[in-house]
Amino acid sequence: MKKIRVAVIGAGAAGLAALRQLSKYDVFQPVAYEIERQVGGTWIYKDLADDFDPTNINLLASQSTTSSPPPPHCHSSMYQGLYTNIPKEIMAFPDLPFPQQLPSYPHHTDVLAYLRNYAHQFKLLQYIQFGTMVNSLSRQQIEDKSSWTLTYTDLDSKETTTTQFDAVIVCNGHYCKTSYPDIPDLDQFPGAVTHSHYYREPSIYKDKVVVLMGPGPSGTDIAIELIDTAKEIYLSCHKQPAANLPSKIVVKNTITKLHSNGFVQFEKDPQLVKADCVIFCTGYGYEFPFLTPSCNVTLENQQRRIRPLFMHIFHIDHPTLSFVGICAKIVPFGQFYLQASVVTSVLLNQTPLPSIDEMERDEENDYQDRLAAGLQPRHAHFLGVRQWAYNDRLATFINVKNPMSKAIEKTYKYAMGWRQNNILEYRHQNYRIIDEDTFEHVNACKNCNQTSTN
């Protein structure tokens, strides 16, 4: 039997999901390339360099006047005090629960330990080449099929190797390429201008006036972490935050300008704020520096839309190139598992893809539906409330039972309600999945505002 050689780029949660599915079938010969020395991807915590101080540098200044060097390239956005913002009971891969003794909202080190255990449990480490950086991926047409040439460098030996694959699954994550808003005079601001990607711990912001922009999970969580250390905290938002925030966090409109005298100006607000630090919690763009033009992948809308993709997974013209883990605002591990199952089924020829015309129409319809619903062009791969129908579609597409059960969906919605109304207490709650349709809220804070039942 001729083996199907499959390259997996990245060994974070998405890469492990891909390897898990591929390893179930003897016909596949998978090889994963991971730049780090361990599995885990974005869940690997890394301190910043000792000589890099994010409170003393404007990252967007053309010439910094501080002594701090540019930040090192670091694919992890993990900070010391991060705990999950969804319960472990719904976050786990379908085939391995988190340890029962952990609370429902575990520390990031527990998630990394879980991913390591997953790799060991299913014997996935044998497929991974650690400390390897993928330099380039190019496509050649051989008769009616694509062949993929991958070049990588061993970071220890510095040796560069080129090898061939029948298929490639890209799993390199999307929490590395920082995204900044287009605000006048960002480079002229004399205070610190940085990104949540480089936030690690609150003590360095002691007695400082901090302005954060972005009301998503990073912006609200970091603002809350700074309550006991920062002098003043302002959270700039284009819309009201979903969560009810403590009074010390002052909500402001969108930043319209950073002045050279250190003042921050907000939309429709006459009051300026003299700030020491501005932290942009404004998300990330996608980045695939190894893809050559022959791959025919384009990034649009501020590097937030990958094209051409069918179901946010398959390259429409060359479907032996696929992506797992592209979507945002999701319950991640279970969806990665489903996406990897779909890729495996297609590579096995168990599930045929639609025609190119049908896939192109599907991609455009999906995009236009988002715009019609009021989403921005940069939200091309955001799911949110759409994730449940999307997961159902993936399972139906390959004719399997959806492992993302109704109980998972119900727990997610219930837990998000707790987060919205009890931002300081929601991580103290614990949950239990009883069956495919039912969950239990094990303990509840007596002084909190409970908004729904199971």
Summary of the structure (lengths in Angstrom):
residues: 454
radius of gyration: 22.6
end to end distance: 50.4
largest distance: 72.3
contacts: 1457
relative contact order: 0.13
helix: 27%
strand: 26%
